[in-house]
Amino acid sequence: MAEPIRVLVTGAAGQIAYSLLYSIAKGDVFGKDQPIILVLLDITPMLPVLDGVVMELQDCALPLLREVIPTDKVEVGFKDLDAAILVGSMPRKEGMERKDLLKANVAIFKTQGEALEKYAKKTVKVLVVGNPANTNCLIASKSAPSIPKENFSCLTRLDHNRARSQVAMRVGVPSDSVKNVIIWGNHSSTQYPDVHHAIVNHHGKEMAAFDAVNDESWLKGDFITTVQQRGAAVIKARKLSSAMSAAKAICDHMRDIWFGTPDGEWVSMGVYSTGNSYGVSDDLMYSFPVMIKNKTWKVVDGLSINDFSRVERYRQIERNWLAFHWSSQAAPCSDWSVKKHHTHTPISCDTSARETVCTAVSGHLYRNSPNAGMAEFQEKLRLQHENSMHTELEKLLTTAKPPESEISRKDFEGFKKLFHHFLQEKGPSVDWAKIQRPPEDSIQPYEKIRLKGLPADVASSLNKLAVVKLNGGLGTSMGCKGPKSLISVRNENTFLDLTVQQIEHLNKSYNADVPLVLMNSFNTDEDTKKILQKYTHHRVKIHTFNQSRYPRINKESLLPVATNMGLTGENEEAWYPPGHGDIYASFYNSGLLDKLIAEGKEYIFVSNIDNLGATVDLHILNHLMSQPSDKRCEFVMEVTDKTRADVKGGTLTQYDGKLRLLEIAQVPKAHVDEFKSVTKFKIFNTNNLWISLPAVKRLHEKNAMDMEIIVNPKTLDGGLNVIQLETAVGAAMKSFDNALGINVPRSRFLPVKTTSDLLLVMSNLYSMNAGSLTMSPKREFPTTPHVKLGSSFTKVRDFLRRFESIPDMLELDHLTVSGDVTFGKQVTLKGTVIIIANHGDRIDIPAGAMLENKIVSGNLRILDH
């Protein structure tokens, strides 16, 4: 028999290696007469696991396996190698930015490349599997300069096999009856699986894949997305990434390197790009069709690239560019233009993460792209994205029932505008140098407005007002099912009960007709409408309209996740309500805007339904109505003084001569601390807004509502990364004439987002009258205590169980509670009180206890005898 060869597998304690090692040791890769010495390399904490793997390999009694060497040392692992399969890499963890992932892998593959250079044979064949495989492979090759670049390759065979399998299943033939598919690009959902040159052996007759499948729309649509997103689908189904199929692909890849490809057949591999005939930039690792002979690969030259394939490859480029642009929140590198992409600076051993990203992503740009420069090139790609999105949305609409179809079509029109805006974004939406403090007269103190007094005929003003409550949120963050507005917050009254009581009191007191309008979402609409029946006999007209329903977007493919218009099953997480900035479009589309204007309504007062301080203020209303008609404020934002608890809240600035809401998500990272400063930005937005109805109608019909996009990244339960495109209602402020800020008392901002907030509003700190909460006159200081309840109190059910009655908090300044703590009846809390029950401990505050400036810790239980 031949002399044994040394084969290294890194990440050898992982699940891919576990599926791979048996096939290598049995002879499925390097030949049935080739003895093997297996070298298993992993990090030190995994050595005990490797010992178990070694025992299993020994127990297989494989005649070709001469030795198994488990190690955590590179000088042992890389010594005299004939083949190296680099599986191990840093996986992307939750919250990790793309640049951080790349930086971590630069260090890993630089080290492994240097070890190959120092210890391995110069003839070693290196396969990189760990993702991002193309970039990692290039780093390793650059770190081993004396080993030919042609000896390095990265894995796209898994995608190649997936493409073959999909075509084979569609035609009804074995997978080995399909050959010559191509994977262009890299192993990610940005790849392009191309079957324009593929051949299918159908009942003994070879024919083009397009003819055999006989479904062009499938091959140009679902086939591509299925292959691109197969990895995510596997993760969603088995809660783990592909292992068995990845191991099989590694075996196929290395076997073809060792023994060559059949005559007339090619396979897909990520290989060194220099000298290719397809316009891919030099000095990169890129997946091409290759043929292999005598352990040497050669890119298949001269294949025609039709218009569809050329467009798909351009889309692939743009997806990579957008993924880099949005995930790293940085502009592309300075040499980002087609003309400069003929060559690239090699990745040196001290390459920074950002250079790595730029080099990796720019590897998808072709020299044969449009000659007009990057701007024109990107514009064409954006148009392709928009066309693809339009096609997918039209497919979704075909699954809608007739009554829903027209509503969804209007929703999708708004979504397409947002998507277009998203694709146009090229960086931060604000230039920090242009941000100025608002002029003094642009933010009026509330006291100045209050001193004007009220007119004799308040009803006249009230009859021109409608109250709009944002009612799209669920109570899940507080452990409740259904709409948040239906949570009881005070004396068994829900948020919605209190709102109805407030408006009914106004209508009765002033003989007015102020209607309540609820902006629901598809999550809250059904439950809310059921409960509205209880208000039939109240003196309040209640209207509802639905916020739009937008599709979540796959972060890499930039296509909808949804497969149909349903809200259950596989589509349960596919939809989202797109932020309260959607109020303008959905209000208009519902027809309710025109109805209210026809009834003589001129303004709406908009606020979050969970802000119990957001009541109709007659002084602000009078200020609006008393302005001359040609100088009336079309938009008023209530702001209040910022405290350290509010540093992330949006603030008002002067920008390009207009008042503008500035949110923390728009602030360049270098200026975030400055934005949070209480001294520079002294106020924040309460989201209590007064808006002119005719102005909303005018701006919407002129398509002049300018709002910045909030890109909200999410990870679905199955592990798929998606983005939501949202807007904030206050962001439209700059579009309105004579916009104004009013600095209101803190009492007008009383949100209930957590059970800590709930404790405050349920306590004797507040008294309630006609649905409105006011600070108790018995409290000496008007400030609200700072309350922080631990995770044991997060759900409303647990919160109520832990308080037999709500404590007396009139003299409380600060309360922190953590751990397993309960409160008896009639407890009094004063000053600063901190109660900490460590893990395993329990503290029961006895009935009637009075705690003033106390720290309580340890165990405390008082039981009845």
N, C-alpha and C positions, 0 to 999 in steps of 0.2 A: 504494500500500500504506500501511498504518497506520504511525505513528511507532514506532520500536523501543521496547520496554520493557526495563527493567533487572531482571535476575533474578539473585539471589545464591544460590550454593550453598556452604555451609561444609563443612569436612572434605572438600574437593573432591579431594584426592589419595587418598581411601579407596576401598574396593571398592564401596560402595553408590553413591557419586557416579559412579564409572566406568561403572556400568550405567545411570545416570540421565541423564547429560548429553546423550547422543546423542538420546534421546527428546525432551528439551526443545528442543534445537537443531533437530530435524527438524520440529517443529510439532505433535507429538502431544499437547501439554499446553495451550498457549495459543492454538492455532489455526493453520491452514495458511496464513493470510495475515498472520500477526503476526510481524514481524521481532523478533529477540532480540539483546540485549547480555548475554552471560553473564559474570558476575563470580565468579571462583573464589577463595575464601578458605581458607587453611590456615596452619599454623604455619610459622615460618621454615625449619626443617630439611626441610620437604616441598616447598619451592619448586622444586628440580630435578625432582621428580616431576611437579609441576604443569606445568612446561615441556613435558614429554613429553605430558601430556594435551592441552595447547593444540595441539601439533603434530598429534596425532591428529584433533582436531576440525577443524583447518584442512584436513587431508587428506581429510576426508569431503566437502568441497566442498558444504556445505549452504547453499542459497540464502537461508534465513531468518536465518542466523547472521551478524550484521553485525560483531560484535567479541567477542573473548574477552580478559578482563582477569584475569590471575593476580596475587594479592597476598597479603601477610601483614599489611597495615595496615587497621585498621577504618575509618579515615576515607576510604579508597578503597573498601573493600568495601561499606560501607553507604550510600554517597552516592546520593541520589535513587532509591532502590529502589522498584519497583512490586511485587516479590514477593521474599520471603526464605525459603529452605528451609534450616533450621538442622540439618544432619546431624551435624556434629562435636560430640562430647562426650567426657568422660573415661571410658574403659571401665573396668570393674571388673577389677582385677588380683588375682592370687593373693595371699591373705593380707590383702587390703584389707577393712576393716570397712565396713559400709553407711554409717555416719555420715561416714566419711572420703571415700567416693565422693560423697556428697551435698554435702559441704563443697567439694570440688573443682569440682563442677558449678555450685554457687551462684556461685562466682567467675567461671566462664566465661559463664554466661547473664546474670549481672548486667552484665558488661562488654558483651555483645552487645545487651542491652536498652537500655543507655545509649547505645550507638552508633546503634540504631534511632531513639531519641528525638532525637538530635542531628543525624543526617545523612539519614535516610530520609524519603520522603514520608509525610504523615500518613494517606494512603490505602493504605499498603503492606499486603499480605496476608502474614502470617507463619505458616509451618508449622514446628513443632518436631518433629524426628525423633529426635535424640539422647536416649538413655535416662538416667535415668528421665524420660520425655517429659512426663508431666503436671506434675511438679514443675518441670522446667526451663522449660516453657512459662509457668507461673505466675510464676516468677522474672523471666523476660524481660519479661512484660507489666507487672509491677509496677515494673520499671526503666524503662519507657517510658510514663509516665502520660498524655501528651498523645495517644497513639495509642489509638483505641477498643479496649476489651478484646475486642470482637467480631471484630476483625481478627486475633486470635491463635487458633491451633488446634494440636492435636498429633495425631500419627498413630496411629490404631487401625484404619486401612483394611486394613492387612496382615492383621490378625486377622479382619476382616470378610470379606475375600476368601478366607481359609482356611476360614471357616465355610461360605461359599457353595459352595466347591469340594468340601468333604466331603459336603454334602447332594447336590450334583449327581452326584458319582460314585456315591453310594449308590443314587440313583434311576435313574441311567443317562441323564442329560440334560446338555446343555452348561451351563456355569456361568452363562451369561447368562439361563438359564431359571429361575434362583433369585433372588428379590429379597426385600428387607425383613427380612433377618436383623439382629440387634442385638448389638453388643458393649457391655456395661455395664462401666464401671470404667476400667481403664488397660491399657496394652500390657505385660502380664506374665502369668505363669501364674496370677495371682489374678483375672483377668478372668472375666466370665460371658458366654459366647456363648449368646444366646437366640434360638430359632427358633419360638417360640410364635405369632408374628405373620407368619412367613415364608410366601411363596407360591411354588409350583413350577408352571411351565408344562409339563405332562406330556402329550405328544401333542396339543398345541393346546388343552388344557383346564387352566385355572388351578385349583389345589387347595391346601389347607393343607399345609405341609411335613410335619406329623405324619401326615396321611393318605397323602401321596405316599411317604414313607419306610416307613410301616407297620411300624415297629420302635421302640416307645416306649422300651424298655430301652436300645437303642443311643443314641438321641437324649438320654437322660437320664444316660448313662454314658460310653461310649467316645468318643462325638462330642465331648463337653465336654472331656475330658482330652486328646484328640488336638489340638484347637485350642489349648488352654491350653499344651501342652507341645511344640507344633510347632517352635518356635525351638530348643529343646534337642535335638530329634530331628535337625534339620538340622545343628547343630553336631557332633553325634555322628557323622553320616554323612560330612560333607565336611570336618570339622575346621575349619570357618570358619562364621561366622554368615550368616544370610540376606542376600543382596545383590540378586540379580535380582528376587526377589519383593518385596523392600522397595522397590526402585526403581519397580517397576510400581505398587505401592500409592501411592507418593508422586505419581506421574503421575495416577492415578485421583483422588486427593484434590484436587490443585490444579486439575485439569480441571473437576471438579464445582464448585469454588468459582468458577471463571472463567465457566462456561457454565450452571451450575445442574443440578439433578437432574430426571429425567423426572417427569411428573405421576404422582402416586400412589406414587412410590418414595422411599425414604429410604436414607441411608447412615450409617455410624458414624463419628463424629469426636469427639476430645477437645476440648470447648469450655467456655467460661466458664459456670459452673453457676448463677449468681445468677438467681433468678426461675423456676427449673424447677418442674414440677408433681409431681416424683417423690420429693420429700423429701430430695434430696441437698443437703448444706450449701452455703450461698452462698460465693462468693469462692474457688472452686476450679476447676481444669481436670479435666473428667470426661467419659468417653465416653458419648454419648447417640445415639439415632436423630435425624437432622436432615434437613430438606429445605432446599434452597438455591435462591434466586431473586434475580437482580440482584446477585450476589456477596455476598448476605447470607443467613446460615444462620438457621434457626429450629428449636428442639427440637420434635419431634413430641409434642404433648400428648395426654393422655387414654387412652393405651394401658393396657389392663387388665394387672395383674401377678398371675398366679395363685400359688397356694401354693408350688408347686415353685420358680418363679422367685424368689419372695420368700426362700425358704430358701437358694437358691444365692447370692443377693446377700448374705445374712447370712454365709454361709460365706466369701465373698470378703472381707468385712470382717474376719472373725476371722483368716484367713490372713495378711492384711496386719498385723494387730495382733501375731500370734505371730511373724511374720518380724521385725518391729521389736523385739519383746520379747526374742527370743533372740539375734538377730545383733548388736544394739547392746549387749546385756547391761545395759540400763538400764530403769528403770521408765517407764511412759508419762508424758507431760507432766501437769502438775498439774491441768489442766482436763479430764481424760479422763473425761467422762461424757456420756451421751446428752443430758441436759437442757441442757448447756452448748454443744452443738454446733449450735445454731440459726445461729450466725454464728461466724466465725473472724477472728482478728487477721490482717490482710494481711501477707504476707511483705515486710518492708521490705528496703532495700538492704543492711543490715548483719545480715540474718537469720543466726543460728547454724545449724550443721548439725543440731543436735538439734531446733530449732524447725521446720526444714525437714521433717525426718522426721515429726514429730508432725503438722504441718499436712497433709503429703501423705497420711499413713496415715489420719488422722482424716477425710479427705475421703471415705472409704468408709462413714462412719456416716450413717444416715438419721434424719431427724427423726421419721419415722413408724414407727420401731422400737418394740418393746415399751415400755410406759410405766413399767414398774416400776424403771427405772434400769439402769445399766451392769452391775451384778452379775448380775441376772436375765438380761439380754440375753446376756452372755458365757456364762452357764451353758447357755442354749438353743443357742448356737453350738457349744459344746463337745460337747453331745449330738449335734448334727448331724455333727461330725467323727468322733465315736466310731461313730455309725451307719454313716457312709460307710466307715470303716476296717473295720468288721465285715463289710459287704457285699463289700468287695474281698478280704478274707481268705477268706470263704466261696467266692468265685469261684476263688481260688487252690487251695483244698482240692479242688475238683472235678477238678483236673488231676493230683492225686496218685494213685499206685497204692495199692491197699487196705492193704498192710502199713504203708506210710509215712503213710497218711492219719490214722490214730489218733494216731501220734506227733506229727505236725505240728499236729493239733488241740490237743493238750496244750501244745505249744510256743506256739501262738497265744494260748491263754488267758493264759499268762504275759506275752506281748507286749502284749496288750490292757490288762492291769493297769498295765504300765509306761507305755503310751501315755496311759492315763487320768491317771496321776500327772503325766506330762509336761504335759498340757493344764491341769492344776490349778495348776501352778507359776506364781507371780506375781512372782518375783524371786529374789534370793540365798536359798539354803536355810538360811543361818545368820545370826543377828543377832550381829554382831561384839561388841557390848557385853555379850552374855551369855556369851562364851567366857571360861573361867577355867582356871587351871592345875590339873591333877589333884591331888587330895589325896595326900599322901606315901605313905599306906598302900595306895593304889590301883595303884601301880607298884612292884613288889618288885624289889630287886636280886638278880640271879641268884646271887651268892655266898652270900646269906643262905639261899636254897633249897638250894644245893649242900651247905652245912654240915650239913644235916639227915641226910645220909648216905642209904644205900639199905637197904631191908628185906631180910631173908634170902630171901624168896620173890619175886624180881623177875618170874618167869614169870607169876605170878598177875595182876600189873598189865599185863604185855605182852599177855596173852591177852584183855584187854578193850579193846585198841587196834587200829585199822586206820590205815594210812598212805594218804593221798590226795594224789596229785600232779596238779597242773594241767597238762594235756598238750594244750592246744588250739592252741598257736602253731606257726606255720611257721618254717622257717629262712631265709626270703627276705631278711631284713635283713642276713644274713651271706653272701648269695649262694648259698644251698643250697636244693634242692628238697625237698619233703616235710616231715614233722614235725621241729621243732627238736630234739626228744629223741633223734633218731637221728644227730646230729652227733657225730663222735669228738672227745673232749676230752682224753683222757689215756691213753697207751699203747694206742691203738686202741679204748679203751672209750668208748661213748656215754653220754650222760646217763642213758638208761634202763638200760644195763648197770650203771652205778655204783649206781643206786637199788636194783636187784635184789640186787646184791652186799651192800649195806648191810643190807637186811632179812633176807636169807638168813643173814648172819652173826649177827644178833640171834636168829633162830629156832634156829640150831644151838647158839649159846653158852648159851642159857637154856632150850632145849627148849620153845620157845614157838610160838605160831601167830599171827603178825602178818601179815595179808594186805595186798597192795598193790592199791590202787584207782586207776585212771587215768581222769581226766575228759578225754575226747577231745572234739574238735569235728568237724563234718562235713568239715573240711579235713584232719584227721589220723587219723580213725578207721580207714579202710581200710588205710593203710600200717602203722599201729601194730599192728593185729591180725595182719597177716602176719608181723611180726617176733617177736610173742609166742611163736610156736612154738618158738623156740630156747631158751626158758626152761622147757620142759615138765618137765625133770628137776631143776630147782632146787627147793630147799625153800621155796618162796614160792607161795602161792595168789594169782593175779592176776585181778582183776575189772576190767571196763571199763563205763563208761556214757557216753552222749553229752550234751554240752552242748546247749542248745536252739539252734535255727536261726531267727533273726528276719529279717524283711524290712527292707532299707534304705528310708528314707522320703524321697521327694522333698521338698526343703526348702521349696518354695513351695506345692505342692498338699497336702502332708501326707498323701499316699497312697503305697502301696507302689510301688517301682520295678519289681518282678518282674511278669512277665506269666503265668508258670506256676511250678510247683514244681521245674522243672529247675535244674541247676547249671552248665549249659554254654551256649554261644552268647550270645544277648542277655541271659541271666540270670546270666552268669558273675560279675558284680559286684553282683548284686541281693540277696545274703544275707550275713549276718555272725553270728559267735558273740558273744553279748551281754555279754562281760566275765565275770570269775570270780565275780561276785555271783550268777550264775545257778546256782551249785552247789547251793543249797538246794532249788530247785524241780526241777531236772533229776535230782538224786540221789533225791529223793522219788519222782518220776514213774517212774524206772527200776525201782522195786521193790527196789533194792539196799539202800536205807536200812533197810527192814523186815527184809530178810534178815540183815543184819549184827546188828541188835538181837536178832533171834531166836537168833543164834549167841552172844549174850552180850557183844557189843561195846558199850562205853559211850562211848568217845571216838574221834574221828578227829584225826590230825595232818595238817594241810593245808599245803602249800607249793608254790611254783613248781618245776617239774622242772629248771629251769636254775639254781636256787640250790644250789650244791654244798655249802654250809654247813648246809643244812637237813636234818639227820639226827635220828633219834629220840633225844631226851635223856631218860635214865632219871630224872634228878633232877626235871625238870619233871613227868614222868608220875607219879612218886611223890608229889609235892606235890598233884596233882589227886586221886589215889586216897586219900590219907590224910586228906582233909577229911571232916567229918561229912556224912552224906548230905543233910541239910537245908540245909547251907551250902556245898555244893560249887560251885566255879566252873564255870559253863556255857560260859565263853568266855575263853580266854587268848590275848593277842596278845603276841608277842615283839617288843620294840622294842630299839633300840641307839642309842648316842650319835651325834648328828648331826655331820657334818663339812661343810666348804664344798662338798664334792662331792654332798651329800645334801639341799641346801636345798629341792628341789622335792618331797621325799618327804612322805607323809602323816604326821601327828603325832597324839598323843592329847591330848584336852582334857576338861575337865569342862563339861557343857552340860546345863542343866535337871536337874541332880542325877545325871547318868549319865555314865559314860565314853563318849567319842564320838570316832571317827576323823574328823579334819579333813583333807581333801585340798585341794591348791592350787586346783583348779578351783572349789571352793566359796567361796573367799576373795574378798571384795569388792576391786576393783582398788586402792582407796586403802590397803589393808592388806597387799598382797602382800609388800612389803619387810619388814614386821613379821613376817609368817609365815615368811619365809626366815631371820630372825635366829637365829643359833646360840645367842645368850644367852637369848632368851625361850622359844623352842621348842627344847629341847635334845635331843630324841629323835625318831626316825622309825620308821615301821612296816616291819618286814622281810617282812611277809606270811607269816610262820610262825605258824600258828594252831592252837590246841587247842580243839576244839568238842565239846560233849556231843551225842551222837546222839539221845537221848530229847528233848532240848530242841529240836533241829532239827525233829523230828517234831511236837512240840506246837505250836511257833510256826507251822509251815507249815500245819497243819490248822486253826489259828485265824486264818489270814491275818494274822498279827501280825508278820511279818518286815519291819521298817521300814528301807529303804535309800534314800539319796538317789540321784537320777538323774544320770548323767554324760551330757551331750549332746555327742556327738563328731561335729563336722562333717567331711565328706569331700568331695572332688571326684573323680568317677569319670573314667576315661580319656577318655570322650567329652565331658567338660566339665560334666556334670550335677552340681549341688550337692545333696548328700544329707545326712541326719543319721542317726546310730546312737544308740539309747538303750541305755545300759549301766549296770551297777552293779558295785560292788566288794565282794568277800566280807567285808572287814573293816568295811564300813559298817553291817552288821547287829549289831555289837557291843552297841549300846545296847538291843537287844531282849532280850538274854539276862540272866539273873539272876547276881549276884555276879561280874560281868566283872572281869578283872584284866589288868594289863600286867606283863610281866617284862622287866627291862632286862638283856639277854643280852650276852655278849662279841661283838665285831665278827666273830669267826671264824664265827659262825652266819649271817652274811650274806655269801655269796660268789657273787653272780650272774654269769652269763656272758651278757652282752647283745651284746658286740662282740668283735672279734678282739683288741682291747687286753686285755679280760678273759681271753680264751682264752690269750694269751701268758703271763699270770700263772700260770694253773692248770696249764699244760703245763711250767712251769719248775721248777728245783730249789728254788724257794721253798717248795714243798709236797711232802710225802711222802704216799704213798697206802697205806692198810691196809684191806682188806676193803671197798673202795669209798668209804671216807671219806678226805677230804683234810685234813691238819693242817699248820700252819706248821712248817717245818723247824726243829729245835732249834739248828741251826748259825747261824740268823739272829739277830744280836745284838738287833735291835729288833722287837717284835711287829707293828708297823704294816706295812700293805701299800704297796708303792711305787705312785706315780702314773704310769700308762703311758698315753700318747696316741699312737696310730698313725694316720698320714694315710690319705687316701682310696685310695691304692694298695694298702692292706692290708685294705680293707673286706671283700672276699670271702674265704672260707676257702681257696679254691683259690689265690688270689694270695698270701695270707698264708703258706701252706705253701711256695710256690715261692720266696719271698724269704728264708726261713730254712733253710739247709742243716741246721742243728741249732739247738735252742732255746738261747739264751745262758745263761751262768751269771749269775744275778741276785740272789744271796744278799746282796750288799752294795749293791744299787741303791736309790736314793731316788726318782729321777724320770727318766723316759725320754720324750722327744718325738722322733718320726720323721716326716718329711714328704718327699714326692717319691719319685723312683725310687731306692730304697735296697735293697740286699741284704746279707745277713749270711752269712759263711762259717761253717765248723764251729768249735766250741769257742771262741766269742767270750765274753769276760767284760765285764760292765757294772757299774760301781760309782759311787756318789754320784749326781750329776746329769749326764746325758748327753743332748745335743741334737744331732740329725743332720738337716740341712736340705739337700736337693738341689733347687735352683731349677729352673724350667721349662727343659727341654733338657739339664740336667745329670744325671749318674748317679754314685752313690756305692756302691762295693762295699767293705764292711768285710771285710778279709782274715781267713782262718782263723787262729785262735789269737790274734787281737788282744785287747788289754786296754784298755778306755776307762774312765778314771776322771775325773769332773768335766771333761768335754771337750765342746766345741762343734765339730762337723764340718760344713763347708759346701763348696760348689764341686763340683769333679769329682774322683773318686778311683776308678781302675780298675787292678787288678793282674792281668795276664794271664800264663798259663803260656807259657814260651818253647818 
